Amino acid sequence: MYRRGRRSAERSARAWFDGQPTWPLRRRILLFAPLALTYVLGVALVFRLHPPQFGGENHFVLLADGWLHGHLSLEHAPADTGDYTWYQGRWYVAFPPLPAVLLLPIVAVFNPVNQVRLGLLFSVGLGVVNIWLMLQVLLRFRRENGAALSSPAVVWLLVFFALGTETLNVTMDGRVWFLAHVVATTFLLLHLGEAFGARRGWLAGLWLGLAALARATTLFALPLFVLLVVARERGTRGAMARQLGGFGAALALSVAGMLLYNQARFGSPTNFGYAAMLVQGSANLHTYGQFSPHFLPRNAWHMGVQPPTVLHGFPYLAFDPFGVGILWTMPALAFAFFAFRRRERRWLAGALLAGCLPPISLLLLYFNTGWVQFGNRFFMDVLPLAVLLAALGMRPKPGWAEKLLILLSVLVNIWGGYVLYTQLVT
């Protein structure tokens, strides 16, 4: 009976991956648990180093509280009006609303006076979920058309994602801007899990549409799924049409939902509330618009090039609050440049790159860089895809170069968190 029960459990675990042979559940838990514990210990350290009163408020918590009082706006005027939108005598949160939707039951139970703590704990809890989801994505990805990764590669890549990328410090922040990235990453990972799994178009579209309701730019990662479906179903046009039709319909529903939300708030489906937002850098926003080539040189510098600054005393290095370039903060991403070296994987590398480029292009034209931050938080909108690109550029079994750059990435991000919470966050 014990053996039958064990075999049944293993079959259930495999069913999560559409019947594909993969790691047993126990092995996945043994990898996931230490990383999850690291996040729990990390948030405890954040509470100790810098009790989470920074930023004063969490916009999504206040928005959820407003909804519970029957308003699409806030119930009360915020103490700090930064990044709020004033419209017809009420204060609104212009950002896409999904994080507030997820926070509704928490805000309904707990007093929103603890909003910063609620936001941080929710962020870390969801960050732990994201570690698990990334593990599932990696295991599915290793089965995708020759994109085989050894078991050690999966371990190293998951450590890189959880501790060696912007994921760590964004998750440990919990403020409104960072929380939106954590929520978007959750649904982007669910989208990737479907893209490299059963590829049900409606479900892949649902997950990507929900990601866009947290971070709108993630919507433009859609070429990845389209190219994967075209590559798999090119001999069966009916199946291709069904998958892409369901995918497009689900995305259209999410876009329609956002437009209806705008209509209900601001009387126009195309008014997202950003033009009236009280935001740092609003002079540039009003002069050049929300997206403009004027911002390209500055954003490209801070996203890709900006180095740390040297200090004369401990911790000897600091970072520009506008953000340090991604190859300084996540050096293992450099392997993405080698993703096309194997001919049999070039189509997959091309599909991943096609999913990364549209969101990055928009972000490079955006009117601000994401201030205040350690690395470049906007890169979170494509980070899971970039990690998979880096995986294609690595050797199937990691060697000393892969391990060294991943360990360096981990040390850099731990150092960045220390500097952020002891020197910059007030």
Backbone hydrogen bonds, N-H to C=O, Kabsch-Sander energy under -0.5 kcal/mol:
donor,donor_aa,acceptor,acceptor_aa,energy
5,G,1,M,-2.6
6,R,2,Y,-2.5
7,R,3,R,-2.8
8,S,4,R,-2.2
9,A,5,G,-2.2
10,E,6,R,-2.3
11,R,7,R,-2.3
12,S,8,S,-2.2
13,A,9,A,-2.3
14,R,10,E,-2.3
15,A,11,R,-2.0
16,W,12,S,-1.1
17,F,14,R,-1.5
18,D,15,A,-2.1
19,G,14,R,-1.6
20,Q,17,F,-1.6
27,R,24,P,-0.5
28,R,24,P,-1.7
29,I,25,L,-2.3
30,L,26,R,-2.2
31,L,27,R,-1.4
32,F,28,R,-2.7
33,A,29,I,-3.0
35,L,31,L,-0.8
36,A,32,F,-2.5
37,L,33,A,-2.6
38,T,34,P,-1.9
39,Y,35,L,-1.6
40,V,36,A,-2.0
41,L,37,L,-2.8
42,G,38,T,-2.3
43,V,39,Y,-2.4
44,A,40,V,-1.7
45,L,41,L,-2.1
46,V,42,G,-2.1
47,F,43,V,-2.2
48,R,44,A,-1.5
49,L,45,L,-3.3
50,H,46,V,-2.7
53,Q,51,P,-2.7
56,G,53,Q,-1.2
57,E,55,G,-1.9
59,H,57,E,-0.5
62,L,58,N,-2.1
63,L,59,H,-2.4
64,A,60,F,-2.6
65,D,61,V,-2.2
66,G,62,L,-2.2
67,W,63,L,-2.3
68,L,64,A,-2.1
69,H,65,D,-1.0
69,H,66,G,-0.6
70,G,67,W,-2.1
71,H,66,G,-2.5
74,L,91,W,-2.8
81,T,79,A,-0.5
83,D,278,L,-4.5
84,Y,81,T,-1.7
85,T,92,Y,-2.8
86,W,276,A,-0.9
87,Y,85,T,-0.6
87,Y,90,R,-2.8
90,R,87,Y,-1.3
92,Y,85,T,-3.0
94,A,92,Y,-0.6
98,L,213,L,-2.4
100,A,97,P,-0.9
101,V,97,P,-1.7
102,L,98,L,-2.3
103,L,99,P,-1.6
104,L,100,A,-0.8
104,L,101,V,-0.8
107,V,103,L,-2.9
108,A,104,L,-2.3
109,V,105,P,-1.0
110,F,106,I,-3.0
114,N,111,N,-2.1
115,Q,112,P,-1.4
118,L,114,N,-2.7
119,G,115,Q,-2.6
120,L,116,V,-2.2
121,L,117,R,-2.8
122,F,118,L,-2.4
123,S,119,G,-2.1
124,V,120,L,-2.4
125,G,121,L,-2.4
126,L,122,F,-2.4
127,G,123,S,-2.3
128,V,124,V,-2.1
129,V,125,G,-1.5
130,N,126,L,-2.1
131,I,127,G,-1.5
132,W,128,V,-1.6
133,L,129,V,-2.5
134,M,130,N,-2.5
135,L,131,I,-1.8
136,Q,132,W,-1.9
137,V,133,L,-2.3
138,L,134,M,-2.5
139,L,135,L,-2.2
140,R,136,Q,-2.1
141,F,137,V,-2.9
142,R,138,L,-1.9
143,R,140,R,-1.3
144,E,141,F,-1.6
145,N,143,R,-1.0
147,A,144,E,-2.1
148,A,146,G,-1.4
150,S,396,P,-1.9
154,V,150,S,-1.9
155,V,151,S,-2.0
156,W,152,P,-2.6
157,L,153,A,-2.7
158,L,154,V,-2.2
159,V,155,V,-2.2
160,F,156,W,-2.4
161,F,157,L,-2.5
162,A,158,L,-2.6
163,L,159,V,-2.7
164,G,159,V,-0.7
164,G,160,F,-1.8
168,L,165,T,-1.5
169,N,165,T,-0.5
170,V,166,E,-2.4
171,T,167,T,-2.3
172,M,168,L,-1.8
173,D,170,V,-1.1
174,G,170,V,-1.1
179,L,175,R,-3.2
180,A,176,V,-1.7
181,H,177,W,-1.0
182,V,178,F,-1.9
183,V,179,L,-2.4
184,A,180,A,-2.4
185,T,181,H,-2.4
186,T,182,V,-1.7
187,F,183,V,-1.6
188,L,184,A,-2.3
189,L,185,T,-2.5
190,L,186,T,-1.8
191,H,187,F,-2.1
192,L,188,L,-2.3
193,G,189,L,-2.6
194,E,190,L,-1.7
195,A,191,H,-2.5
196,F,192,L,-2.3
197,G,194,E,-1.1
199,R,194,E,-2.1
201,G,199,R,-0.7
204,A,200,R,-2.7
205,G,201,G,-2.5
206,L,202,W,-1.9
207,W,203,L,-2.4
208,L,204,A,-2.2
209,G,205,G,-2.6
210,L,206,L,-2.2
211,A,207,W,-2.1
212,A,208,L,-2.0
213,L,209,G,-1.0
214,A,211,A,-1.6
215,R,211,A,-2.7
218,T,215,R,-1.8
219,L,216,A,-1.6
220,F,217,T,-1.3
221,A,218,T,-2.0
222,L,219,L,-1.2
224,L,221,A,-1.5
226,V,222,L,-1.8
227,L,223,P,-2.6
228,L,224,L,-2.2
229,V,225,F,-2.5
230,V,226,V,-2.4
231,A,227,L,-2.3
232,R,228,L,-1.9
233,E,229,V,-3.0
234,R,230,V,-0.6
236,T,233,E,-1.8
240,M,236,T,-2.1
241,A,237,R,-2.7
242,R,238,G,-2.2
243,Q,239,A,-2.4
244,L,240,M,-2.7
245,G,241,A,-2.4
246,G,242,R,-2.5
247,F,243,Q,-2.2
248,G,244,L,-2.7
249,A,245,G,-2.4
250,A,246,G,-2.2
251,L,247,F,-2.1
252,A,248,G,-2.6
253,L,249,A,-1.9
254,S,250,A,-1.6
255,V,251,L,-2.3
256,A,252,A,-2.8
257,G,253,L,-2.4
258,M,254,S,-1.9
259,L,255,V,-2.3
260,L,256,A,-2.5
261,Y,257,G,-2.0
262,N,258,M,-2.1
263,Q,259,L,-2.2
264,A,260,L,-2.4
265,R,261,Y,-1.8
266,F,262,N,-3.3
267,G,262,N,-0.5
267,G,263,Q,-1.5
268,S,262,N,-0.8
271,N,268,S,-1.2
272,F,270,T,-0.9
277,M,274,Y,-1.3
278,L,84,Y,-2.6
279,V,277,M,-1.2
282,S,279,V,-1.3
284,N,281,G,-0.6
285,L,281,G,-1.8
286,H,282,S,-2.8
287,T,283,A,-1.8
288,Y,284,N,-3.0
289,G,284,N,-0.6
289,G,285,L,-1.6
292,S,365,L,-2.8
295,F,292,S,-1.6
296,L,293,P,-1.2
299,N,295,F,-2.4
300,A,296,L,-2.8
301,W,297,P,-2.0
302,H,298,R,-2.3
303,M,299,N,-2.6
304,G,300,A,-2.1
305,V,300,A,-0.5
305,V,301,W,-2.2
306,Q,301,W,-3.4
309,T,318,A,-2.5
311,L,316,Y,-3.2
316,Y,313,G,-3.0
317,L,315,P,-0.6
318,A,309,T,-2.6
323,G,320,D,-2.6
324,V,374,F,-1.2
325,G,306,Q,-2.7
326,I,303,M,-3.2
328,W,325,G,-1.5
329,T,325,G,-1.8
330,M,326,I,-2.9
332,A,405,L,-0.5
333,L,330,M,-2.4
334,A,331,P,-2.0
335,F,332,A,-1.6
336,A,333,L,-2.2
337,F,334,A,-1.6
338,F,335,F,-1.8
339,A,336,A,-1.6
341,R,338,F,-1.6
343,R,341,R,-0.6
345,R,342,R,-1.7
346,R,343,R,-1.3
349,A,345,R,-2.6
350,G,346,R,-2.8
351,A,347,W,-2.0
352,L,348,L,-2.2
353,L,349,A,-2.5
354,A,350,G,-2.4
355,G,351,A,-1.3
356,C,352,L,-1.4
357,L,353,L,-2.4
360,I,356,C,-2.0
361,S,357,L,-2.8
362,L,358,P,-2.0
363,L,359,P,-2.4
364,L,360,I,-2.2
365,L,361,S,-0.6
365,L,362,L,-1.0
366,Y,363,L,-1.1
367,F,290,Q,-1.3
373,Q,321,P,-1.3
379,F,376,N,-1.2
380,M,377,R,-1.8
381,D,378,F,-1.9
382,V,379,F,-1.8
383,L,379,F,-0.7
385,L,382,V,-0.6
386,A,382,V,-2.3
387,V,383,L,-2.5
388,L,384,P,-1.6
389,L,385,L,-2.0
390,A,386,A,-2.4
391,A,387,V,-2.1
392,L,388,L,-1.8
393,G,389,L,-1.3
394,M,390,A,-1.0
394,M,391,A,-0.6
403,K,399,G,-2.3
404,L,400,W,-2.5
405,L,401,A,-2.3
406,I,402,E,-2.1
407,L,403,K,-2.7
408,L,404,L,-2.4
409,S,405,L,-2.1
410,V,406,I,-2.2
411,L,407,L,-2.4
412,V,408,L,-2.5
413,N,409,S,-2.1
414,I,410,V,-2.1
415,W,411,L,-2.5
416,G,412,V,-2.5
417,G,413,N,-1.9
418,Y,414,I,-2.0
419,V,415,W,-2.4
420,L,416,G,-2.5
421,Y,417,G,-2.4
422,T,418,Y,-1.5
423,Q,419,V,-2.0
424,L,419,V,-1.2
424,L,420,L,-0.7
425,V,420,L,-2.8
